[in-house]
Amino acid sequence: MPVSLEKSLICLWRYLIEVSVVRDVTERHQVQQVINHLAYYDDLTGLPN
């Protein structure tokens, strides 16, 4: 499963807080593959441009 990880440090008064966000990017990856296919192959015939 492809994931995206983002980390940030937040200073709140005297405390240093680390915040991490993990996202599943499976759908984004699949959509990017479809866009790449549409960019390089003919939609009707499936042949390379």
Secondary structure as a PSIPRED ss2 file (coil, helix, strand):
# PSIPRED VFORMAT (PSIPRED V4.0)

   1 M C   1.000  0.000  0.000
   2 P C   1.000  0.000  0.000
   3 V E   0.000  0.000  1.000
   4 S E   0.000  0.000  1.000
   5 L E   0.000  0.000  1.000
   6 E E   0.000  0.000  1.000
   7 K E   0.000  0.000  1.000
   8 S E   0.000  0.000  1.000
   9 L E   0.000  0.000  1.000
  10 I E   0.000  0.000  1.000
  11 C E   0.000  0.000  1.000
  12 L E   0.000  0.000  1.000
  13 W C   1.000  0.000  0.000
  14 R C   1.000  0.000  0.000
  15 Y E   0.000  0.000  1.000
  16 L E   0.000  0.000  1.000
  17 I E   0.000  0.000  1.000
  18 E E   0.000  0.000  1.000
  19 V E   0.000  0.000  1.000
  20 S E   0.000  0.000  1.000
  21 V E   0.000  0.000  1.000
  22 V E   0.000  0.000  1.000
  23 R E   0.000  0.000  1.000
  24 D E   0.000  0.000  1.000
  25 V C   1.000  0.000  0.000
  26 T H   0.000  1.000  0.000
  27 E H   0.000  1.000  0.000
  28 R H   0.000  1.000  0.000
  29 H H   0.000  1.000  0.000
  30 Q H   0.000  1.000  0.000
  31 V H   0.000  1.000  0.000
  32 Q H   0.000  1.000  0.000
  33 Q H   0.000  1.000  0.000
  34 V H   0.000  1.000  0.000
  35 I H   0.000  1.000  0.000
  36 N H   0.000  1.000  0.000
  37 H H   0.000  1.000  0.000
  38 L H   0.000  1.000  0.000
  39 A H   0.000  1.000  0.000
  40 Y H   0.000  1.000  0.000
  41 Y E   0.000  0.000  1.000
  42 D C   1.000  0.000  0.000
  43 D C   1.000  0.000  0.000
  44 L C   1.000  0.000  0.000
  45 T C   1.000  0.000  0.000
  46 G C   1.000  0.000  0.000
  47 L C   1.000  0.000  0.000
  48 P E   0.000  0.000  1.000
  49 N C   1.000  0.000  0.000
